[in-house]
Amino acid sequence: MSGFFTKLLMIAGIAATAPVFSSTALAGMDGTPFDGFYLGFRGDYYKESANASYEQIAGSSTSNFSGIASEESGTGIGGGFYGGYGLSFGPVFTSIEAGWGLSGGTSEVTDGTNTFGVKASNSFDINGRVGFVASERVLIYGLGGYAATKFNGRGFAEEQGDRLNGFRYGGGFEIGLFENVALRAEYTRAEYGNLTVTQGVDRFVFDPSEQRISVGLVLHMN
């Protein structure tokens, strides 16, 4: 996870220089540039973890899987869009937003010969944000809310999958680049319910979790 924080700090360092080079363009921004309706799009970097368990169940067939020898997280690229409404109370900022995106990353388990896993697919989020406006062009916030992501089995003879409910939390920042246009960067984690996949006498229970770094642009329509 330390690699994720390193990437986010690098993004923050680059983004923090933006106001220096765009101060002229920002001259028209009002005192509450983050309030009101907004729309945005983002690019995502995912790390998916399986957190799996395995058992043999009674049956007439024989299993070729000897048990989980190792578990590997997978990374992937995705993206999405979101929209919401923000409102400030003095220096305190609040907002509610909904988003949709395509996830990336397959987490796997293996016995050394056979490999099975789950791949994240499309996702839907509803999040609340609370933060503070550090200046007329810098917003720092934390977030938390509902996440629902479709997970599909990988390596199984039959296609199996389900949409899992979960909780997303994290934080980020926005920096005004131009009037009504801001750069957003954030880091979040999501914890989901279980996905049970059965093949013959093999039963796998996956308990997926996810880390996500997102960078994108926001159009504030205030």
C-alpha positions as CSV (number, residue, x, y, z in Angstrom):
1,M,0.0,0.0,0.0
2,S,3.0,2.3,0.5
3,G,3.4,2.5,-3.2
4,F,-0.1,3.9,-3.6
5,F,0.6,6.7,-1.1
6,T,3.9,7.4,-2.9
7,K,2.0,7.8,-6.2
8,L,-0.6,10.0,-4.5
9,L,2.1,12.3,-3.0
10,M,3.8,12.6,-6.4
11,I,0.4,13.7,-7.9
12,A,-0.1,16.1,-5.0
13,G,3.4,17.6,-5.6
14,I,2.7,18.2,-9.3
15,A,-0.8,19.5,-8.8
16,A,0.3,21.9,-6.1
17,T,2.4,23.8,-8.6
18,A,-0.7,24.4,-10.9
19,P,-2.0,27.5,-9.1
20,V,1.4,29.2,-9.5
21,F,1.2,28.9,-13.3
22,S,-2.5,29.6,-13.7
23,S,-3.0,32.5,-11.3
24,T,-3.9,34.8,-14.2
25,A,-6.5,32.3,-15.5
26,L,-8.0,32.1,-12.0
27,A,-8.6,35.8,-11.6
28,G,-12.3,35.4,-12.5
29,M,-13.0,32.7,-9.9
30,D,-15.4,33.8,-7.1
31,G,-15.0,33.1,-3.4
32,T,-16.9,29.8,-3.4
33,P,-15.8,28.1,-6.7
34,F,-16.6,24.5,-5.4
35,D,-20.3,25.2,-4.5
36,G,-23.2,24.2,-6.7
37,F,-23.6,21.4,-9.3
38,Y,-20.6,19.8,-10.8
39,L,-19.7,17.1,-13.3
40,G,-16.4,15.3,-13.7
41,F,-14.5,12.4,-15.3
42,R,-11.5,10.5,-13.9
43,G,-8.8,8.0,-14.8
44,D,-8.3,5.2,-12.2
45,Y,-5.5,2.9,-11.1
46,Y,-6.8,-0.1,-9.2
47,K,-5.3,-2.8,-6.9
48,E,-7.7,-5.7,-6.2
49,S,-7.2,-8.2,-3.5
50,A,-9.0,-11.6,-3.3
51,N,-8.8,-12.5,0.5
52,A,-10.0,-16.0,-0.5
53,S,-10.7,-19.2,1.3
54,Y,-11.2,-22.7,-0.1
55,E,-12.9,-26.0,0.9
56,Q,-13.8,-29.3,-0.8
57,I,-17.4,-30.2,-0.5
58,A,-18.9,-33.7,-0.7
59,G,-19.5,-35.1,-4.1
60,S,-18.8,-38.0,-6.5
61,S,-16.2,-36.2,-8.5
62,T,-12.5,-35.7,-7.5
63,S,-10.9,-32.3,-7.1
64,N,-7.8,-31.3,-9.0
65,F,-7.2,-28.4,-6.7
66,S,-5.0,-29.2,-3.7
67,G,-5.6,-26.0,-1.7
68,I,-4.5,-22.4,-1.8
69,A,-0.7,-22.2,-1.9
70,S,-0.5,-18.5,-2.6
71,E,-2.7,-15.5,-3.3
72,E,-1.9,-12.6,-5.6
73,S,-3.4,-9.1,-5.9
74,G,-3.8,-7.7,-9.3
75,T,-3.6,-4.1,-10.7
76,G,-5.5,-2.5,-13.6
77,I,-6.6,0.7,-15.3
78,G,-10.1,2.0,-15.4
79,G,-12.1,5.2,-15.5
80,G,-15.4,6.8,-15.0
81,F,-17.5,9.9,-14.5
82,Y,-19.4,11.4,-11.6
83,G,-21.7,14.3,-10.7
84,G,-23.0,16.0,-7.5
85,Y,-23.8,19.1,-5.6
86,G,-21.5,20.9,-3.2
87,L,-22.3,23.5,-0.4
88,S,-20.0,25.4,1.9
89,F,-20.7,26.5,5.4
90,G,-18.0,29.0,6.0
91,P,-14.7,27.1,5.5
92,V,-16.4,23.7,5.8
93,F,-17.4,22.1,2.5
94,T,-19.9,19.3,2.0
95,S,-21.2,17.5,-1.0
96,I,-23.1,14.4,-2.2
97,E,-22.2,12.7,-5.4
98,A,-22.9,9.6,-7.5
99,G,-20.4,8.0,-9.9
100,W,-20.1,5.1,-12.4
101,G,-17.0,3.6,-13.8
102,L,-15.2,0.6,-15.2
103,S,-12.9,-1.1,-12.7
104,G,-9.7,-3.0,-13.4
105,G,-7.6,-5.7,-11.8
106,T,-7.9,-9.5,-11.3
107,S,-7.0,-11.1,-8.0
108,E,-6.0,-14.8,-8.0
109,V,-5.3,-17.8,-5.9
110,T,-3.3,-20.9,-7.0
111,D,-2.2,-24.3,-5.7
112,G,0.9,-24.1,-7.9
113,T,-0.8,-25.6,-10.9
114,N,-4.4,-24.4,-11.1
115,T,-5.3,-20.7,-10.9
116,F,-8.7,-19.2,-10.1
117,G,-9.7,-15.6,-9.3
118,V,-12.1,-12.8,-9.6
119,K,-12.0,-9.7,-11.8
120,A,-13.6,-6.4,-11.0
121,S,-16.0,-5.0,-13.7
122,N,-18.3,-2.0,-13.7
123,S,-19.0,-0.1,-10.4
124,F,-21.4,2.4,-9.0
125,D,-20.7,4.7,-6.0
126,I,-22.7,7.2,-3.9
127,N,-20.4,9.2,-1.6
128,G,-20.6,12.1,0.8
129,R,-17.7,14.4,1.1
130,V,-16.7,16.7,4.0
131,G,-13.7,19.0,3.9
132,F,-12.5,22.5,4.1
133,V,-11.6,25.2,1.6
134,A,-7.9,25.9,2.2
135,S,-8.0,28.9,-0.2
136,E,-10.3,30.2,-2.9
137,R,-8.8,27.5,-5.2
138,V,-7.8,24.6,-3.0
139,L,-10.3,22.1,-1.4
140,I,-9.2,19.2,0.8
141,Y,-11.8,16.5,1.7
142,G,-12.5,13.1,3.1
143,L,-15.3,10.9,1.7
144,G,-17.3,7.8,2.6
145,G,-20.3,6.0,1.1
146,Y,-21.8,3.1,-0.7
147,A,-20.1,1.1,-3.5
148,A,-21.5,-1.7,-5.7
149,T,-19.1,-3.5,-8.0
150,K,-19.6,-6.4,-10.4
151,F,-17.1,-9.2,-9.9
152,N,-16.7,-12.1,-12.4
153,G,-15.0,-15.4,-11.7
154,R,-11.8,-16.2,-13.7
155,G,-10.5,-19.7,-14.5
156,F,-13.7,-21.5,-13.8
157,A,-15.4,-23.8,-16.4
158,E,-18.7,-21.8,-16.1
159,E,-19.1,-18.1,-16.0
160,Q,-20.0,-17.0,-12.5
161,G,-20.2,-13.6,-10.9
162,D,-22.3,-11.2,-8.9
163,R,-22.6,-7.6,-7.9
164,L,-21.2,-7.1,-4.4
165,N,-22.2,-4.3,-2.0
166,G,-19.6,-2.5,0.0
167,F,-18.3,0.6,1.7
168,R,-15.9,3.1,0.1
169,Y,-13.8,5.6,2.1
170,G,-10.8,7.8,1.5
171,G,-9.8,11.4,0.7
172,G,-8.4,13.8,-1.8
173,F,-8.2,17.3,-3.0
174,E,-9.2,19.7,-5.7
175,I,-7.2,22.5,-7.1
176,G,-8.7,25.2,-9.3
177,L,-7.0,25.4,-12.7
178,F,-9.2,27.8,-14.6
179,E,-12.5,29.5,-13.8
180,N,-15.0,26.7,-12.9
181,V,-12.5,23.9,-13.8
182,A,-10.6,22.0,-11.2
183,L,-8.1,19.2,-11.0
184,R,-9.1,16.4,-8.6
185,A,-6.9,13.6,-7.2
186,E,-8.0,11.1,-4.5
187,Y,-7.2,7.8,-2.9
188,T,-9.9,5.4,-1.7
189,R,-10.4,1.9,-0.4
190,A,-13.5,-0.3,-0.7
191,E,-14.4,-3.4,1.3
192,Y,-17.0,-5.7,-0.2
193,G,-19.2,-8.7,0.8
194,N,-18.4,-12.3,-0.1
195,L,-18.6,-14.0,-3.5
196,T,-18.9,-17.8,-3.4
197,V,-18.0,-19.7,-6.6
198,T,-18.4,-23.5,-6.8
199,Q,-17.0,-25.8,-9.4
200,G,-17.5,-29.5,-8.9
201,V,-16.4,-30.3,-5.3
202,D,-14.4,-27.1,-5.1
203,R,-15.8,-24.1,-3.3
204,F,-14.1,-20.7,-3.2
205,V,-15.2,-17.8,-1.1
206,F,-13.7,-14.5,-2.2
207,D,-13.9,-11.4,0.0
208,P,-12.6,-8.7,-2.4
209,S,-11.1,-5.4,-1.3
210,E,-9.9,-2.6,-3.5
211,Q,-7.6,0.4,-3.5
212,R,-8.0,3.1,-6.1
213,I,-6.1,6.2,-7.1
214,S,-8.1,8.6,-9.3
215,V,-7.1,11.7,-11.2
216,G,-9.5,13.8,-13.2
217,L,-11.1,17.1,-14.1
218,V,-14.2,18.7,-12.6
219,L,-16.5,21.2,-14.2
220,H,-18.2,23.4,-11.5
221,M,-21.4,25.0,-12.8
222,N,-21.8,27.7,-10.2
